[in-house]
Amino acid sequence: MSRPVTEILRLENRLMQADMCNDLDTFRELIADNAMLATPFGRSIQKNDVIDAMIAAKESIFSRYERSEMVVKEYASTIVVNCLIDLENTSFSGLFRFTRVWSKVHDGWQVIAGHISHREKDKDHQVPRLTR
């Protein structure tokens, strides 16, 4: 495993812990100010929207946050992380597909894009067939 991938895995763990304990400073540090983010409900949001929601919650909004099927791909100075997350909070719960794009910025890494979408739980994880 390359050094950048190892670093991103460490940062992903930091963000997961930040979600669990509502750590605003970690989000301010690791999410780029101009990051492009999307909610599970298809809305585009900004970094400040995430911070505002965390402030309003006053404590972690997640009672469950379990990752699986994590895949990390390195592309020059960009790293893409994709995984399943089993989440539960006050607004929604279930299985979600999560993608986060990290970019080397100055001396460190920051998230420049993120997307999360709901995924139905199924028994065999079959890929749906596309028809014309």
Buried (B, 14 or more C-beta within 10 A) or exposed (E): EEEBBEBBBEBBEBBBEBBBEBBEEBBBBBBBEEBBBBBBEEEEBBBEEBBEBBEEBEEBBBEEBEBEEEEBEBEEEBBBBBBBBBBBBEEEEBBBBBBBBBBBEEEEBBBBBBBBEEBEEEEEEEEEEEEE
